[in-house]
Amino acid sequence: MGGGGRRVGRAPDSSYVLFEGLLSARQLASAREYVGSAAVQSALDEGILFNEKSSEEEEEENKAPNNRQSVGSKRKRSASQRLSRIAWLEREEDESSPKVPEWLHARMRHAAKLTHAALGEKLCPVGVDVSGRWTPRYEPLQYTEYGPGAHYASWHTDSEPNSDDPEDARAVTVVLLLSDPEAYTGGKFQVRSKTMRATEVKLRAGDAIGFPSQLLEHRVTKCHSGLRQTIVCWATRPYGLE
């Protein structure tokens, strides 16, 4: 089976791991059947980030050079910066959320572990025990659908350093693509950093990208047609989801 992972980039804020064929053809078919099930489809809800800025703040930000914020600064995100449909997939039985197949969660955990091994504890601060073994916890997986007009156009990282917010304990992000690229237009997954211009990461169905949650800025451009489907996994510091 493929999906061993290949590091791309060397700078701390531009490094990621590319997993070609994280899922086999059979696994991909099973994953698609699962996310298309009534249990998952009925759990989908709008994934919208609401406006937290005043009009004056947004105007000042738009005047800033390159209209960019530093990776370490806390971002305020507006509803216009993200529009999608999401469902949370739990490992255990839950009345309100569908249960993810164990084999699928295992593949996502495997990719997260390989990402941590490739990039290191400094970039992906999960923590290790006295034997040097990493000790992550996992948020529920997030299944996301981007239909026509949907996007996550805001440049963002998945967590912020030096924050007590539980989501900011995220250390490793893995994004798995379920859709064939020919099944939709737009919906490009892009990354950037201080040392790297905006670059599209091209994935095929069953491929994934793993990266440091606190460091790599990324976004999904607007989907023009079709349906882009992904599953996202976050490995967090053990004390991050109490």
C-alpha positions as CSV (number, residue, x, y, z in Angstrom):
1,M,0.0,0.0,0.0
2,G,1.2,3.5,-0.7
3,G,0.8,6.5,1.5
4,G,4.2,6.4,3.1
5,G,4.6,10.2,3.0
6,R,7.2,12.5,1.4
7,R,8.3,15.7,3.0
8,V,8.0,18.9,1.0
9,G,9.8,22.1,2.0
10,R,12.5,22.8,4.6
11,A,11.6,26.1,6.3
12,P,9.5,25.6,9.5
13,D,6.5,27.5,8.2
14,S,6.5,26.0,4.7
15,S,7.0,22.2,5.4
16,Y,4.4,19.6,4.9
17,V,4.2,15.9,4.2
18,L,2.5,14.6,1.0
19,F,0.8,11.1,1.2
20,E,0.2,9.7,-2.2
21,G,-2.3,6.9,-2.0
22,L,-3.0,7.0,1.7
23,L,-6.1,5.1,0.9
24,S,-6.1,2.1,-1.5
25,A,-8.8,2.0,-4.3
26,R,-10.9,-0.3,-2.1
27,Q,-10.5,1.8,1.0
28,L,-11.4,4.9,-1.0
29,A,-14.6,3.3,-2.3
30,S,-15.5,2.3,1.3
31,A,-14.8,5.8,2.6
32,R,-17.0,7.4,-0.1
33,E,-19.8,4.9,0.7
34,Y,-19.5,5.8,4.4
35,V,-19.6,9.6,3.9
36,G,-22.5,9.2,1.5
37,S,-24.5,7.2,4.1
38,A,-27.7,8.5,5.7
39,A,-25.9,8.7,9.1
40,V,-23.2,11.1,7.8
41,Q,-25.4,13.1,5.4
42,S,-28.0,13.7,8.1
43,A,-25.3,15.0,10.4
44,L,-24.1,17.7,8.0
45,D,-24.4,21.2,9.1
46,E,-23.3,24.6,7.8
47,G,-19.6,25.3,8.5
48,I,-19.6,29.1,8.7
49,L,-17.2,31.4,10.6
50,F,-19.0,34.5,11.8
51,N,-17.8,38.1,11.6
52,E,-15.8,39.2,14.7
53,K,-14.5,42.5,13.2
54,S,-15.8,46.0,13.0
55,S,-16.0,47.6,9.6
56,E,-13.2,49.9,10.7
57,E,-11.0,47.0,11.6
58,E,-11.6,45.3,8.3
59,E,-10.9,48.6,6.4
60,E,-7.6,49.0,8.2
61,E,-6.6,45.4,7.5
62,N,-7.3,45.8,3.8
63,K,-5.0,48.8,3.7
64,A,-2.1,46.8,5.3
65,P,0.8,45.8,3.0
66,N,0.0,42.5,1.2
67,N,-3.2,42.3,3.4
68,R,-1.5,39.7,5.5
69,Q,-1.2,39.0,9.2
70,S,1.7,37.2,10.9
71,V,1.2,33.5,11.6
72,G,1.6,34.1,15.3
73,S,-1.2,36.7,15.6
74,K,-4.7,35.8,16.6
75,R,-7.0,36.1,13.5
76,K,-10.5,37.4,13.5
77,R,-12.5,35.5,10.8
78,S,-15.7,36.5,9.2
79,A,-18.6,34.5,7.8
80,S,-17.6,35.5,4.3
81,Q,-14.2,33.8,4.8
82,R,-15.6,30.3,5.2
83,L,-18.7,28.6,3.8
84,S,-19.0,24.8,3.7
85,R,-20.9,21.8,5.1
86,I,-19.4,19.7,7.9
87,A,-20.1,16.7,10.0
88,W,-18.1,15.5,13.1
89,L,-17.2,11.8,13.0
90,E,-16.7,10.2,16.4
91,R,-14.7,7.1,17.4
92,E,-17.3,5.9,19.8
93,E,-21.0,5.5,19.5
94,D,-22.7,8.9,19.9
95,E,-26.4,9.7,19.5
96,S,-25.6,13.0,17.9
97,S,-22.7,12.1,15.6
98,P,-21.9,9.2,13.3
99,K,-19.2,6.7,14.3
100,V,-16.2,6.6,12.0
101,P,-15.0,3.2,10.8
102,E,-12.0,2.2,12.9
103,W,-9.9,1.3,9.8
104,L,-10.4,4.9,8.4
105,H,-9.5,6.5,11.7
106,A,-6.4,4.3,11.9
107,R,-5.3,5.5,8.5
108,M,-5.7,9.1,9.5
109,R,-3.8,8.4,12.8
110,H,-1.0,6.7,10.8
111,A,-0.6,9.8,8.6
112,A,-0.6,12.1,11.6
113,K,2.1,9.9,13.3
114,L,4.3,9.9,10.1
115,T,3.8,13.7,9.8
116,H,5.1,14.1,13.3
117,A,8.0,11.8,12.6
118,A,9.0,13.6,9.5
119,L,8.7,17.2,10.8
120,G,9.6,16.7,14.4
121,E,8.3,17.7,17.8
122,K,9.5,21.3,17.5
123,L,7.2,21.9,14.5
124,C,4.4,19.6,15.7
125,P,4.5,20.0,19.6
126,V,2.3,17.0,20.6
127,G,4.5,15.8,23.5
128,V,6.3,12.6,24.2
129,D,6.5,10.3,27.2
130,V,9.6,9.2,29.2
131,S,10.2,6.6,26.6
132,G,10.2,9.1,23.8
133,R,6.9,7.9,22.4
134,W,4.5,10.6,21.2
135,T,1.3,11.0,23.3
136,P,-1.4,12.6,21.2
137,R,-5.1,12.9,21.6
138,Y,-7.5,13.2,18.6
139,E,-10.4,15.5,17.9
140,P,-13.4,13.9,16.2
141,L,-12.7,13.7,12.4
142,Q,-14.3,16.4,10.4
143,Y,-16.0,15.5,7.1
144,T,-16.3,18.6,4.9
145,E,-18.2,19.2,1.7
146,Y,-17.5,22.1,-0.7
147,G,-20.3,22.5,-3.2
148,P,-20.7,25.4,-5.7
149,G,-19.9,28.7,-4.0
150,A,-18.4,27.0,-0.9
151,H,-14.8,27.9,0.2
152,Y,-12.4,28.5,3.1
153,A,-10.9,31.6,1.4
154,S,-9.3,33.1,4.5
155,W,-5.6,32.3,4.9
156,H,-5.3,30.6,8.3
157,T,-3.5,28.2,10.5
158,D,-5.4,25.6,12.5
159,S,-4.2,26.6,15.9
160,E,-2.4,29.5,17.5
161,P,0.7,29.4,19.7
162,N,0.6,30.6,23.3
163,S,-3.2,30.2,23.6
164,D,-5.4,28.5,26.1
165,D,-8.2,27.9,23.6
166,P,-8.7,24.1,23.4
167,E,-8.6,24.1,19.6
168,D,-5.1,25.8,19.8
169,A,-3.7,22.5,21.2
170,R,-3.8,21.2,17.7
171,A,-0.3,20.1,16.6
172,V,-0.7,18.0,13.5
173,T,-3.3,18.4,10.7
174,V,-4.1,15.8,8.1
175,V,-6.4,16.6,5.2
176,L,-7.5,13.6,3.1
177,L,-9.2,14.2,-0.3
178,L,-12.0,11.8,-1.2
179,S,-13.1,13.5,-4.5
180,D,-11.5,13.0,-7.9
181,P,-10.1,16.4,-9.0
182,E,-12.2,16.0,-12.2
183,A,-15.4,15.9,-10.1
184,Y,-15.2,19.6,-9.2
185,T,-13.8,22.9,-10.4
186,G,-12.1,25.5,-8.2
187,G,-11.7,24.3,-4.6
188,K,-7.9,24.5,-4.8
189,F,-6.0,23.7,-1.6
190,Q,-3.3,26.3,-1.3
191,V,-0.4,26.9,1.1
192,R,1.9,29.8,1.7
193,S,4.4,31.2,4.2
194,K,6.9,34.0,4.7
195,T,9.3,32.1,2.5
196,M,6.9,30.6,0.0
197,R,4.4,32.3,-2.3
198,A,0.8,30.9,-2.5
199,T,1.1,27.4,-4.0
200,E,-1.5,24.8,-4.9
201,V,-1.0,21.4,-3.4
202,K,-2.4,19.0,-6.0
203,L,-4.0,15.9,-4.6
204,R,-5.7,12.9,-6.2
205,A,-8.5,11.1,-4.6
206,G,-7.1,9.0,-1.7
207,D,-4.1,11.4,-1.3
208,A,-3.5,13.4,1.9
209,I,-1.4,16.3,3.2
210,G,-0.1,16.5,6.7
211,F,1.3,19.6,8.2
212,P,2.1,21.6,11.5
213,S,-1.3,23.0,12.7
214,Q,0.4,26.1,14.1
215,L,2.6,27.0,11.3
216,L,1.4,26.3,7.7
217,E,-1.0,28.9,6.4
218,H,-3.6,27.4,4.0
219,R,-6.9,27.9,2.4
220,V,-9.5,26.4,0.0
221,T,-10.5,28.6,-2.9
222,K,-14.1,28.9,-4.0
223,C,-15.6,25.7,-5.6
224,H,-17.3,26.6,-8.8
225,S,-19.0,23.4,-9.7
226,G,-19.3,19.8,-8.5
227,L,-18.4,18.6,-5.0
228,R,-15.1,18.6,-3.1
229,Q,-15.1,16.1,-0.2
230,T,-12.4,15.9,2.5
231,I,-11.8,14.3,5.9
232,V,-9.6,16.3,8.4
233,C,-7.8,14.8,11.4
234,W,-6.2,16.8,14.2
235,A,-3.7,15.3,16.6
236,T,-3.5,17.5,19.7
237,R,-1.5,17.8,22.9
238,P,-3.0,15.5,25.5
239,Y,-4.2,18.3,27.7
240,G,-5.8,20.2,24.9
241,L,-9.2,18.6,24.9
242,E,-10.1,18.2,28.5
